[in-house]
Amino acid sequence: METAFFNSDNLQNIIIINPQIVWIVFIITLIIFIIISAVIFYHWFAYNYTSKNTLRSIIIYLVGSGLFIAISIVSAIIYTVSI
C-alpha cells in the first residue's frame, strides 16, 4: 500500500497558532536581539574597532542578521496570510 505525501486524515492533529501570537513572539525576540546586538557593538567599538577583523566581523554579523530577520518576517507574513 502506497502512502500519500499529504494525508488529509492527519489534519485533525495540527495545532493552529494565532497569528498575533506569532507576531508578538517575533517582536519580543527582535527586541532581545537588538539589546544583545547593542552590547556586542559596544564591545567591538570600545575595545578593538580599528582592526580589519573587527570591521569584517561587523559586516558579516549585519548581513547574516539581516538575512535571518528578513526570512523571519517573510515566514510570519506567509503564516499570517495562510491562516
C-alpha positions as CSV (number, residue, x, y, z in Angstrom):
1,M,0.0,0.0,0.0
2,E,1.4,3.4,-1.0
3,T,1.1,6.3,1.3
4,A,0.4,9.8,0.1
5,F,2.7,12.7,0.9
6,F,-0.2,14.8,2.2
7,N,-2.7,12.7,4.1
8,S,-5.9,14.6,4.9
9,D,-6.6,12.3,7.9
10,N,-3.7,13.9,9.7
11,L,-5.2,17.3,9.6
12,Q,-7.0,16.8,12.9
13,N,-3.7,16.7,14.7
14,I,-2.4,20.1,13.6
15,I,-2.1,22.8,16.2
16,I,-3.1,26.2,14.8
17,I,-1.4,29.2,16.5
18,N,-3.0,32.6,16.4
19,P,-1.0,34.9,14.0
20,Q,-1.0,37.6,16.7
21,I,1.0,35.3,19.0
22,V,3.5,34.7,16.1
23,W,4.0,38.4,15.7
24,I,4.3,39.1,19.5
25,V,6.9,36.4,19.8
26,F,8.7,37.8,16.8
27,I,8.7,41.3,18.2
28,I,9.9,40.2,21.7
29,T,12.7,38.1,20.0
30,L,13.6,41.1,17.9
31,I,13.9,43.4,20.9
32,I,16.1,40.9,22.8
33,F,18.2,40.6,19.6
34,I,18.6,44.4,19.4
35,I,19.7,44.6,23.0
36,I,22.3,41.8,22.6
37,S,23.5,43.4,19.4
38,A,23.9,46.8,21.1
39,V,26.1,45.1,23.8
40,I,28.2,43.3,21.1
41,F,28.7,46.5,19.1
42,Y,29.6,48.4,22.2
43,H,32.4,45.9,23.0
44,W,33.6,45.8,19.4
45,F,33.8,49.6,19.2
46,A,35.2,50.1,22.7
47,Y,38.0,47.5,22.6
48,N,39.0,46.8,19.0
49,Y,37.3,49.0,16.4
50,T,40.5,49.8,14.4
51,S,41.2,46.2,13.5
52,K,40.2,44.9,10.0
53,N,39.0,41.7,11.5
54,T,36.5,43.7,13.6
55,L,35.2,45.5,10.6
56,R,34.8,42.2,8.8
57,S,33.0,40.7,11.8
58,I,30.6,43.6,11.9
59,I,29.8,43.3,8.2
60,I,29.3,39.5,8.5
61,Y,27.1,40.0,11.6
62,L,24.9,42.6,10.0
63,V,24.5,40.7,6.7
64,G,23.7,37.4,8.5
65,S,21.4,39.1,10.9
66,G,19.6,40.9,8.2
67,L,19.0,37.7,6.3
68,F,17.7,35.9,9.3
69,I,15.4,38.8,10.2
70,A,14.1,39.1,6.6
71,I,13.4,35.3,6.5
72,S,11.6,35.5,9.8
73,I,9.4,38.4,8.6
74,V,8.6,36.6,5.3
75,S,7.7,33.4,7.3
76,A,5.5,35.3,9.7
77,I,3.7,37.1,6.8
78,I,3.2,33.8,4.9
79,Y,1.8,32.2,8.1
80,T,-0.5,35.1,8.8
81,V,-1.9,35.0,5.2
82,S,-2.3,31.3,5.2
83,I,-4.5,31.1,8.3
